[in-house]
Amino acid sequence: MSAPVITVEIKQDLLQLVVRRPTQGLSLNGRIRVPGDKSISHRALMLGALAVGETRIEGLLLGEDPRSTASCFQAMGAEVTELNTELVRVKGIGLGNLLEPVDVLDAGNSGTTLRLMLGILASHAGRFFSVTGDNSLRSRPMSRVVKPLQQMGAQIWGRDHNSKAPLAVCGQNLKPIHYHSPIASAQVKSCILLAGLSVEGKTTVTEPALSRDHSERMLQAFGAKLDIDHQTHSVSVNGPVQLYGQTVIVPGDISSAAFWLVAGAIVSDSELLIENVGVNPTRTGVLEALEMMGADITRENEREVAGEPVADLRVRSSKLKGCTIEGDIIPRLIDEIPILAVAAVFAEGTTIIKDAAELRVKESDRITAMADQLNAMGAKVNELADGMEITGGTPLTGAELDSFTDHRIAMSLAIAALNASGSTTIDRAEAASVSYPDFFDTLKAII
């Protein structure tokens, strides 16, 4: 009897994912339902906590990051039922009514939780909050949201010139600003808009390019009045406003679907159908990039669910070719670049990824992590200051790899290992549970 392709082992208290490609090769087939969209899950919990009345959330992501968001807002007075994928009820406390927590708020590994929450906390006048996270989050820069909040009158203190957690926030009556963001970032935009909900007057954010717009869609659904100028990439909120509880149906996360899209494209004789995936235009950069590379991907059963476009995505194995990924598309696929790097390794020619320096301050330095780990398998990846240059077509060989406790690195390397000869071991693979708790089980099911 041949050894299983996928096994999970414990070695020296570390979880290892072992991928043993059979000598006769393999193919991937099946139907997949990916976890709920992480960005939408965070925002549904936050806005539900700030709204008047009850919010019902269907399809919530059960990863560690949304759990951090839920626990933070529970500590400030919101009532949240046990998290599950069927139905979560949030009884909001009303905008401006969050309670001063008796302990430090813990955002865990979630940069979204911390950055968006800072805008909310800074606008709760007369209340004191302190917030921290795990080792990784405490090393990540928060100045991109702290500085505009300080322009609004926020009082925020922290390490490294108020740029790193733990952070202390003394809520203030903020003033409206027009912030010209130097980067296209949904977290920056959302943080300022959330702060502006409680501000008397018009708060505006202008970006250099379009970033994901989940906050705008959901804020409008909860009753906020926004002015959106697509030509100038500007969004304004006129405060103060009141939010009202809603029913939110969370579509599947395209960032999670991306792993299967690449797997289906690079593994011979494969066909996968990924169902119920959110295809918001501000998030479909990964589809455009894979189509530039020649991937065979079709959208089926296109529809709209709770204001968000949704489709089933069918991918078939195909011959990929190198391309250049840069410019305005980067904010729409920043989280998918690690798995796109894997696709590039198996593409004919050279792929260049630029304008993605933000990858260096994610859960890990994702540029260095992906370059080092793929090169350890025999790939040809050169680091750029803001991306990678990848020469495809070199066969990969199994190796001892490390996730750097980064969920997207762990899952990307697992997909690369499917096309590597021999056996690949990925240390600290439990990181995948941050956004995709059932990733290993799904991987086993489609082989």
C-alpha positions as CSV (number, residue, x, y, z in Angstrom):
1,M,0.0,0.0,0.0
2,S,1.4,3.4,-1.0
3,A,2.1,6.1,1.6
4,P,-0.6,8.8,1.9
5,V,0.1,12.0,-0.1
6,I,-0.8,14.3,2.8
7,T,0.0,13.6,6.5
8,V,0.1,15.9,9.6
9,E,2.8,15.0,12.1
10,I,4.0,16.4,15.5
11,K,7.7,16.8,16.0
12,Q,9.2,18.6,19.0
13,D,5.8,20.2,19.7
14,L,5.6,21.7,16.2
15,L,2.9,20.7,13.7
16,Q,4.4,19.5,10.4
17,L,2.6,19.1,7.1
18,V,4.2,16.4,5.0
19,V,3.4,16.2,1.3
20,R,4.7,13.0,-0.5
21,R,4.1,13.2,-4.2
22,P,3.5,9.7,-5.6
23,T,6.0,8.6,-8.3
24,Q,3.1,8.0,-10.7
25,G,1.9,11.6,-10.3
26,L,-1.5,12.8,-9.1
27,S,-4.5,14.9,-10.2
28,L,-6.9,17.0,-8.2
29,N,-10.7,16.8,-8.7
30,G,-13.7,17.8,-6.7
31,R,-16.0,20.5,-5.5
32,I,-14.8,22.9,-2.8
33,R,-16.4,25.3,-0.4
34,V,-13.9,27.8,1.0
35,P,-14.3,29.5,4.3
36,G,-16.2,32.8,4.6
37,D,-14.4,36.0,3.5
38,K,-12.1,37.2,6.3
39,S,-12.5,40.9,5.4
40,I,-16.3,40.7,5.4
41,S,-16.4,38.6,8.6
42,H,-14.3,41.2,10.5
43,R,-16.5,44.1,9.3
44,A,-19.8,42.3,10.0
45,L,-18.7,41.6,13.7
46,M,-17.5,45.2,14.1
47,L,-20.4,47.0,12.6
48,G,-22.8,44.6,14.3
49,A,-21.2,45.6,17.7
50,L,-21.6,49.3,16.9
51,A,-25.1,49.1,15.5
52,V,-28.5,49.5,17.3
53,G,-30.4,46.2,17.4
54,E,-29.4,42.7,16.3
55,T,-27.1,41.7,13.4
56,R,-27.3,38.2,12.0
57,I,-24.2,36.8,10.3
58,E,-24.4,33.7,8.1
59,G,-21.2,32.0,6.7
60,L,-18.8,33.7,9.2
61,L,-15.1,32.6,8.9
62,L,-14.2,30.5,12.0
63,G,-10.5,31.4,11.8
64,E,-8.5,32.8,14.7
65,D,-8.6,36.4,13.3
66,P,-12.4,36.9,13.5
67,R,-12.3,35.2,16.9
68,S,-10.0,38.0,18.0
69,T,-12.3,40.6,16.7
70,A,-15.3,39.0,18.4
71,S,-13.5,38.8,21.8
72,C,-12.4,42.4,21.7
73,F,-15.9,43.8,21.1
74,Q,-17.4,41.4,23.7
75,A,-14.9,42.9,26.2
76,M,-16.4,46.3,25.3
77,G,-20.0,45.4,25.9
78,A,-21.3,43.8,22.7
79,E,-23.1,40.5,22.9
80,V,-21.9,37.9,20.4
81,T,-23.3,34.3,20.3
82,E,-20.9,31.4,19.9
83,L,-19.1,31.7,16.6
84,N,-20.2,29.2,13.9
85,T,-20.8,29.1,10.2
86,E,-24.5,28.8,10.3
87,L,-25.7,31.8,12.3
88,V,-24.0,34.3,14.6
89,R,-26.1,36.9,16.4
90,V,-24.5,40.2,17.5
91,K,-26.5,42.5,19.8
92,G,-25.0,45.9,19.2
93,I,-24.3,48.5,21.9
94,G,-24.7,51.6,19.6
95,L,-22.1,53.8,18.0
96,G,-20.2,55.8,20.7
97,N,-21.4,53.5,23.5
98,L,-18.5,51.0,23.8
99,L,-17.5,50.4,27.4
100,E,-14.1,50.9,28.7
101,P,-12.6,47.4,29.0
102,V,-11.2,46.2,32.3
103,D,-8.2,44.5,30.6
104,V,-5.9,44.9,27.6
105,L,-7.7,44.1,24.3
106,D,-5.9,41.3,22.4
107,A,-6.0,41.4,18.6
108,G,-4.0,38.2,18.4
109,N,-2.4,37.9,14.9
110,S,-5.0,40.1,13.2
111,G,-3.7,43.3,11.7
112,T,-7.3,44.0,10.4
113,T,-8.7,43.8,13.9
114,L,-6.1,46.2,15.3
115,R,-6.0,48.8,12.5
116,L,-9.7,49.1,12.0
117,M,-10.4,49.0,15.8
118,L,-8.0,51.9,16.4
119,G,-10.3,54.2,14.4
120,I,-13.3,53.2,16.5
121,L,-11.5,53.4,19.9
122,A,-10.0,56.8,19.1
123,S,-13.4,58.4,18.6
124,H,-14.9,57.2,21.9
125,A,-14.3,60.3,23.9
126,G,-13.4,60.1,27.5
127,R,-12.6,56.4,27.5
128,F,-9.2,54.6,27.8
129,F,-8.3,51.5,25.8
130,S,-5.1,49.5,25.5
131,V,-4.6,46.9,22.8
132,T,-1.9,44.4,21.9
133,G,-1.4,41.3,19.8
134,D,0.9,38.3,19.4
135,N,4.7,38.5,18.7
136,S,4.1,38.9,15.0
137,L,1.5,41.7,15.3
138,R,3.5,43.6,17.8
139,S,6.3,43.8,15.2
140,R,4.1,45.2,12.5
141,P,3.9,49.0,11.8
142,M,0.7,50.8,12.8
143,S,1.8,54.3,11.9
144,R,-0.1,54.2,8.6
145,V,-3.3,54.5,10.7
146,V,-2.0,56.2,13.8
147,K,-0.8,59.3,11.8
148,P,-4.1,60.1,10.1
149,L,-5.9,59.5,13.4
150,Q,-3.6,61.9,15.1
151,Q,-4.4,64.5,12.4
152,M,-8.0,64.1,13.5
153,G,-7.0,64.8,17.1
154,A,-6.5,61.2,18.4
155,Q,-4.3,60.5,21.4
156,I,-2.5,57.3,20.8
157,W,0.8,56.1,22.4
158,G,2.9,53.1,21.7
159,R,6.3,51.7,21.1
160,D,8.7,52.9,18.4
161,H,7.3,56.5,18.2
162,N,3.7,55.4,18.7
163,S,3.9,53.0,15.7
164,K,3.8,49.5,17.3
165,A,1.7,47.6,19.8
166,P,1.0,47.6,22.7
167,L,-0.8,50.8,22.0
168,A,-2.8,53.0,24.4
169,V,-5.7,55.1,23.2
170,C,-7.5,57.9,25.0
171,G,-10.7,58.6,23.1
172,Q,-11.3,62.1,21.9
173,N,-13.9,64.2,20.1
174,L,-12.2,64.0,16.8
175,K,-12.4,66.5,13.9
176,P,-13.0,65.8,10.3
177,I,-10.1,65.7,7.8
178,H,-9.5,65.0,4.1
179,Y,-6.8,62.4,4.1
180,H,-4.7,61.8,1.0
181,S,-3.4,58.3,1.6
182,P,0.1,57.6,0.1
183,I,-0.9,54.0,-0.4
184,A,-4.0,52.2,-1.5
185,S,-5.0,50.3,1.6
186,A,-8.5,49.2,2.6
187,Q,-7.3,49.0,6.2
188,V,-6.2,52.7,6.2
189,K,-9.4,53.8,4.4
190,S,-11.7,51.7,6.7
191,C,-10.0,52.9,9.9
192,I,-10.5,56.6,9.0
193,L,-14.1,56.1,7.8
194,L,-14.9,54.2,11.1
195,A,-13.4,57.1,13.1
196,G,-15.5,59.5,10.9
197,L,-18.8,57.9,11.9
198,S,-18.7,59.7,15.2
199,V,-17.2,63.0,13.9
200,E,-19.3,66.2,13.3
201,G,-18.8,67.0,9.6
202,K,-17.3,65.3,6.5
203,T,-14.4,62.9,6.7
204,T,-12.8,62.0,3.3
205,V,-10.2,59.5,2.2
206,T,-8.5,59.7,-1.2
207,E,-6.3,56.9,-2.4
208,P,-3.8,56.7,-5.3
209,A,-5.6,53.6,-6.6
210,L,-8.7,51.5,-5.8
211,S,-8.5,49.3,-2.8
212,R,-11.1,46.7,-1.7
213,D,-14.5,48.3,-0.9
214,H,-16.1,45.9,1.6
215,S,-16.3,48.6,4.3
216,E,-18.1,51.0,2.0
217,R,-20.7,48.4,0.9
218,M,-21.3,47.3,4.4
219,L,-21.5,50.7,6.0
220,Q,-24.1,51.7,3.5
221,A,-26.1,48.6,4.2
222,F,-26.0,49.4,7.9
223,G,-27.4,52.9,7.3
224,A,-24.3,55.2,6.8
225,K,-24.5,57.8,4.1
226,L,-21.3,57.8,2.0
227,D,-20.2,59.9,-1.0
228,I,-18.1,57.8,-3.4
229,D,-16.1,59.3,-6.3
230,H,-14.7,56.5,-8.3
231,Q,-12.7,58.8,-10.6
232,T,-10.6,60.2,-7.8
233,H,-10.7,57.1,-5.6
234,S,-12.3,59.2,-2.8
235,V,-14.8,58.2,-0.1
236,S,-16.5,60.5,2.4
237,V,-18.7,59.9,5.4
238,N,-20.9,62.7,6.9
239,G,-21.1,62.2,10.7
240,P,-22.3,61.6,13.2
241,V,-24.4,58.7,12.0
242,Q,-26.3,55.8,13.5
243,L,-26.0,52.2,12.3
244,Y,-28.7,49.6,12.5
245,G,-28.4,45.9,12.7
246,Q,-28.6,43.9,9.5
247,T,-28.4,40.4,8.1
248,V,-25.0,39.7,6.5
249,I,-24.4,36.7,4.3
250,V,-20.6,36.2,4.0
251,P,-19.4,34.8,0.6
252,G,-16.5,32.5,0.3
253,D,-13.1,34.2,0.6
254,I,-11.4,34.6,-2.8
255,S,-8.0,34.7,-1.0
256,S,-8.7,31.1,0.2
257,A,-10.0,30.1,-3.2
258,A,-6.7,31.3,-4.8
259,F,-4.9,28.3,-3.4
260,W,-7.2,25.9,-5.2
261,L,-7.2,28.0,-8.4
262,V,-3.4,27.7,-8.6
263,A,-3.4,24.1,-7.5
264,G,-5.9,23.2,-10.2
265,A,-3.9,25.1,-12.8
266,I,-0.5,23.7,-12.1
267,V,-1.3,20.0,-11.3
268,S,-1.8,18.0,-14.5
269,D,-5.2,16.5,-15.4
270,S,-7.0,18.5,-12.7
271,E,-10.4,20.1,-12.5
272,L,-11.8,21.8,-9.5
273,L,-15.1,23.7,-8.8
274,I,-14.8,26.3,-6.0
275,E,-18.3,27.2,-5.0
276,N,-19.8,30.5,-3.6
277,V,-16.8,32.7,-4.0
278,G,-17.0,36.4,-3.5
279,V,-15.9,38.1,-6.8
280,N,-16.1,41.8,-5.7
281,P,-14.2,43.7,-8.4
282,T,-11.9,45.2,-5.8
283,R,-10.7,41.6,-4.9
284,T,-10.5,39.9,-8.3
285,G,-6.9,41.0,-9.2
286,V,-5.9,37.3,-8.6
287,L,-8.3,36.2,-11.3
288,E,-6.9,38.8,-13.7
289,A,-3.3,37.8,-13.0
290,L,-4.0,34.1,-13.5
291,E,-5.8,34.9,-16.7
292,M,-2.8,36.9,-17.9
293,M,-0.7,33.8,-17.2
294,G,-3.1,31.7,-19.3
295,A,-5.0,29.8,-16.6
296,D,-8.2,28.1,-17.6
297,I,-10.7,29.6,-15.2
298,T,-14.4,30.2,-15.8
299,R,-17.1,31.9,-13.7
300,E,-20.4,30.0,-13.3
301,N,-23.7,30.8,-11.6
302,E,-22.9,34.5,-11.1
303,R,-25.2,36.2,-8.7
304,E,-25.4,38.8,-5.9
305,V,-25.7,38.0,-2.2
306,A,-26.3,40.7,0.4
307,G,-24.7,43.4,-1.9
308,E,-21.6,41.3,-2.8
309,P,-21.1,39.7,-6.2
310,V,-20.6,35.9,-6.0
311,A,-19.8,33.1,-8.5
312,D,-18.6,29.5,-8.7
313,L,-15.1,29.3,-10.2
314,R,-14.1,26.3,-12.3
315,V,-10.4,25.8,-12.9
316,R,-8.7,23.2,-15.2
317,S,-5.0,22.4,-15.5
318,S,-3.3,24.5,-18.2
319,K,0.1,25.6,-19.4
320,L,1.0,28.9,-17.7
321,K,3.2,31.7,-19.0
322,G,5.1,34.4,-17.2
323,C,3.8,37.9,-17.0
324,T,4.4,41.2,-15.2
325,I,2.2,42.0,-12.2
326,E,2.5,45.7,-11.1
327,G,0.8,49.0,-10.6
328,D,-2.9,49.5,-9.7
329,I,-3.7,45.8,-9.7
330,I,-1.4,45.2,-6.7
331,P,-3.8,46.4,-4.0
332,R,-6.5,44.1,-5.4
333,L,-4.3,41.0,-5.0
334,I,-1.7,41.8,-2.3
335,D,-2.8,38.9,-0.1
336,E,-2.6,36.4,-3.1
337,I,1.0,37.2,-4.1
338,P,2.5,34.3,-2.2
339,I,0.4,31.8,-4.1
340,L,0.8,33.7,-7.4
341,A,4.6,33.2,-6.9
342,V,4.0,29.5,-6.8
343,A,2.1,29.7,-10.1
344,A,5.0,31.6,-11.6
345,V,7.4,28.9,-10.6
346,F,5.5,26.5,-12.9
347,A,5.0,29.0,-15.7
348,E,7.1,29.2,-18.9
349,G,9.3,32.3,-18.9
350,T,9.8,35.0,-16.4
351,T,7.3,36.6,-14.0
352,I,8.0,40.0,-12.4
353,I,6.1,41.2,-9.4
354,K,6.6,44.8,-8.5
355,D,5.1,47.6,-6.3
356,A,4.4,45.1,-3.5
357,A,6.7,46.4,-0.8
358,E,3.8,46.0,1.7
359,L,4.5,42.3,1.7
360,R,7.6,42.9,3.8
361,V,5.4,44.0,6.8
362,K,2.7,41.3,6.8
363,E,2.6,38.4,9.2
364,S,6.1,37.7,7.9
365,D,8.4,39.3,5.3
366,R,6.5,37.4,2.5
367,I,9.0,38.4,-0.2
368,T,12.0,36.9,1.6
369,A,10.0,34.0,3.0
370,M,8.6,32.9,-0.4
371,A,11.9,33.4,-2.2
372,D,14.0,31.5,0.4
373,Q,11.5,28.6,0.7
374,L,10.9,28.2,-3.1
375,N,14.6,28.4,-3.8
376,A,15.2,25.7,-1.3
377,M,13.0,23.5,-3.5
378,G,15.0,24.3,-6.6
379,A,13.1,27.3,-7.9
380,K,14.7,30.4,-9.4
381,V,13.4,33.4,-7.4
382,N,15.2,36.7,-7.1
383,E,14.1,39.2,-4.5
384,L,13.4,42.7,-5.5
385,A,13.0,45.6,-3.0
386,D,9.2,45.6,-3.8
387,G,8.6,42.1,-5.2
388,M,10.2,39.2,-7.0
389,E,11.6,38.1,-10.3
390,I,10.7,34.4,-10.9
391,T,12.1,32.3,-13.7
392,G,9.7,29.4,-14.2
393,G,10.1,25.9,-15.6
394,T,12.7,24.5,-13.2
395,P,11.4,21.2,-11.6
396,L,11.0,21.3,-7.8
397,T,12.3,18.8,-5.3
398,G,10.9,18.2,-1.9
399,A,12.6,19.9,1.0
400,E,12.4,20.9,4.7
401,L,10.5,24.2,4.7
402,D,9.1,26.6,7.3
403,S,5.9,28.6,7.4
404,F,7.3,31.4,9.6
405,T,4.0,31.1,11.4
406,D,2.4,32.9,8.4
407,H,-0.9,31.3,7.2
408,R,-0.5,32.3,3.6
409,I,3.1,31.0,3.4
410,A,2.1,27.7,4.9
411,M,-0.7,27.1,2.4
412,S,1.3,28.4,-0.6
413,L,4.2,26.0,0.1
414,A,1.7,23.1,0.5
415,I,0.4,23.8,-3.0
416,A,4.0,24.1,-4.4
417,A,4.8,20.7,-2.8
418,L,2.1,19.0,-4.8
419,N,4.2,19.5,-7.9
420,A,7.6,18.7,-6.3
421,S,9.2,15.3,-6.5
422,G,9.7,13.4,-3.3
423,S,8.7,14.5,0.1
424,T,8.2,18.0,1.5
425,T,7.9,18.9,5.1
426,I,6.5,22.3,6.2
427,D,7.2,23.2,9.8
428,R,4.7,25.2,11.9
429,A,2.0,24.5,9.4
430,E,-0.7,25.1,12.0
431,A,-0.5,28.7,10.9
432,A,-3.0,27.9,8.2
433,S,-5.8,27.9,10.8
434,V,-5.6,31.7,11.1
435,S,-7.8,32.0,7.9
436,Y,-8.5,28.4,6.8
437,P,-9.0,25.9,9.6
438,D,-10.0,23.0,7.3
439,F,-7.3,23.5,4.7
440,F,-5.5,20.2,5.3
441,D,-8.8,18.2,5.3
442,T,-9.8,19.9,2.0
443,L,-6.4,19.2,0.5
444,K,-6.7,15.5,1.4
445,A,-10.3,15.3,0.0
446,I,-9.4,16.5,-3.6
447,I,-6.4,14.2,-4.1
